[in-house]
């Protein structure tokens, strides 16, 4: 089990005050990592930190805007100076905005692309520059089944997650020679704050249950194993791969 042991390693998880990011932070902490939660709200971060710390985990916070290049550079610098060198980065920050393509607001397009794509580039670049100096590191970009599949009303979101998939592969190619593995984690449909309206919709849940071989929504705790694998030495020769945790939805027509 030493292959999956993250003791002594520092992990920065963006967008981790709730939802999938929070679940991944808890998973990495359970494997021994020192975790740094990131979001824009200090209050939300403090609440998340307190909850994880109550479980005995080593938890820190870093409040900065992952879409602001200057804020990212300052935030990463502060984490490395105050907590430790970042061994693991999870680019999880993201958002959804549903709407018909022909009427999709331009400001919403810019917001979703900035949040979902620019953040991966900006934080990934800032952390990678330091990982290169150490010739080691793990970067996990949170993709989605929408990196592969579309649905009505989410064309811009699907475009952003397709971009994150290809950015992941490009990062893996450029950084692999420096001992850095860059992979994607692709959740299917999970019960989170972001999907609460869909979970509460009987028609959508019925459709999803019929469409997914597992026949149900995913629980965020089911992402733990995949996240630990991609963050650990167990995946030392896995690079540029997107690991879908989706109950089989991408395998079925």
WOGIQUI-V411944 format. One record per residue. N is the residue number from 1. PSI is psi in whole degrees, 0 to 359 (NA if undefined). NEAR is the number of other C-alpha atoms within 8 Angstrom. Layout:
# WOGIQUI-V411944
n = {N,N}
psi = {PSI,PSI}
near = {NEAR,NEAR}
This chain:
# WOGIQUI-V411944
n = {1,2,3,4,5,6,7,8,9,10,11,12,13,14,15,16,17,18,19,20,21,22,23,24,25,26,27,28,29,30,31,32,33,34,35,36,37,38,39,40,41,42,43,44,45,46,47,48,49,50,51,52,53,54,55,56,57,58,59,60,61,62,63,64,65,66,67,68,69,70,71,72,73,74,75,76,77,78,79,80,81,82,83,84,85,86,87,88,89,90,91,92,93,94,95,96,97,98,99,100,101,102,103,104,105,106,107,108,109,110,111,112,113,114,115,116,117,118,119,120,121,122,123,124,125,126,127,128,129,130,131,132,133,134,135,136,137,138,139,140,141,142,143,144,145,146,147,148,149,150,151,152,153,154,155,156,157,158,159,160,161,162,163,164,165,166,167,168,169,170,171,172,173,174,175,176,177,178,179,180,181,182,183,184,185,186,187,188,189,190,191,192,193,194,195,196,197,198,199,200,201,202,203,204,205,206,207,208,209,210,211,212,213,214,215,216,217,218,219,220,221,222,223,224,225,226,227,228,229,230,231,232,233,234,235,236,237,238,239,240,241,242,243,244,245,246,247,248,249,250,251,252,253}
psi = {355,334,331,5,124,16,136,359,148,130,128,125,117,153,47,21,348,177,216,320,317,318,319,319,315,322,314,323,322,337,3,356,151,120,144,114,141,139,181,336,114,325,315,322,318,319,316,318,315,321,315,321,329,340,2,11,155,104,136,169,154,104,110,159,115,356,0,113,317,319,323,312,315,320,316,319,318,318,313,327,323,332,315,168,136,111,331,129,130,111,94,338,132,171,167,144,110,143,152,137,315,336,11,127,140,322,326,323,312,322,317,324,322,314,317,333,308,322,320,317,311,310,319,317,313,317,320,323,323,325,324,319,328,351,40,152,160,128,127,117,125,112,218,163,338,357,342,328,146,167,156,137,5,32,314,320,315,322,319,320,331,322,320,322,312,329,322,313,318,319,318,320,315,330,346,323,348,15,20,130,130,118,166,146,119,92,147,223,111,150,108,177,326,331,11,321,327,321,323,355,107,322,317,316,323,317,313,318,324,330,332,125,325,343,23,171,154,154,138,333,341,357,348,309,316,319,315,318,310,337,350,176,345,338,33,339,23,117,131,19,144,115,107,128,88,14,12,7,326,354,355,139,NA}
near = {4,4,7,11,10,11,8,7,11,14,14,12,16,13,14,18,13,10,11,10,14,13,14,13,13,9,13,16,13,8,11,11,14,14,14,14,18,15,15,7,7,8,6,9,15,9,9,11,12,8,8,11,10,7,6,6,10,9,12,10,10,10,11,10,9,13,10,8,8,6,10,15,10,8,11,11,8,9,13,10,8,6,9,8,8,14,11,13,13,12,15,12,12,8,8,7,8,7,8,10,9,4,6,9,6,6,6,9,10,8,8,15,12,10,13,14,12,10,14,11,9,13,13,12,8,11,11,10,8,8,13,12,6,7,9,10,13,13,14,14,14,12,15,12,13,11,15,9,8,8,6,6,8,13,11,10,13,13,9,13,14,12,10,15,12,8,9,13,13,9,11,14,9,7,13,12,7,8,10,15,15,17,17,14,15,14,13,12,7,10,12,9,7,9,9,9,7,8,10,7,8,7,6,9,13,8,8,11,12,8,9,13,10,7,10,9,10,11,8,12,7,7,12,12,8,10,12,12,11,12,13,13,9,8,9,8,5,9,11,14,9,10,9,11,11,13,11,10,11,10,5,8,3}
